[in-house]
């Protein structure tokens, strides 16, 4: 499972265990390492809103990744939720805090 999560800004085996502030901090830190710049306020606000929304729908114990970057091309998805036999791709457009 760790290999799947290697190309994302945040991942956890159980998304519900981390506080939203810690998830946001991890996203900002990884973004800065990869992009070599800090995320702007719009992007940070979008992430904050997405985290809150996703915490209401991702069950405890279910792995999730945020800002998953596909191995081919420059495309990414906001959230990837990984079940035992299924994967859900979630785009959380327009969420801001």
Secondary structure in CASP SS format (residue, H / E / C, confidence):
PFRMAT SS
TARGET T0000
AUTHOR 0000-0000-0000
METHOD secondary structure of the structure
MODEL  1
X C 1.00
X C 1.00
X C 1.00
X H 1.00
X H 1.00
X H 1.00
X H 1.00
X E 1.00
X E 1.00
X E 1.00
X E 1.00
X E 1.00
X C 1.00
X C 1.00
X H 1.00
X H 1.00
X H 1.00
X C 1.00
X C 1.00
X H 1.00
X H 1.00
X H 1.00
X H 1.00
X H 1.00
X H 1.00
X H 1.00
X H 1.00
X H 1.00
X H 1.00
X H 1.00
X H 1.00
X H 1.00
X H 1.00
X H 1.00
X H 1.00
X C 1.00
X C 1.00
X C 1.00
X C 1.00
X C 1.00
X H 1.00
X H 1.00
X H 1.00
X H 1.00
X H 1.00
X H 1.00
X H 1.00
X H 1.00
X H 1.00
X H 1.00
X H 1.00
X H 1.00
X H 1.00
X H 1.00
X H 1.00
X C 1.00
X C 1.00
X C 1.00
X C 1.00
X C 1.00
X C 1.00
X C 1.00
X E 1.00
X E 1.00
X E 1.00
X E 1.00
X E 1.00
X E 1.00
X E 1.00
X C 1.00
X C 1.00
X C 1.00
X C 1.00
X C 1.00
X C 1.00
X E 1.00
X E 1.00
X E 1.00
X E 1.00
X E 1.00
X E 1.00
X E 1.00
X C 1.00
X C 1.00
X C 1.00
X C 1.00
X E 1.00
X E 1.00
X E 1.00
X E 1.00
X C 1.00
X C 1.00
X C 1.00
X C 1.00
X C 1.00
X C 1.00
X C 1.00
END
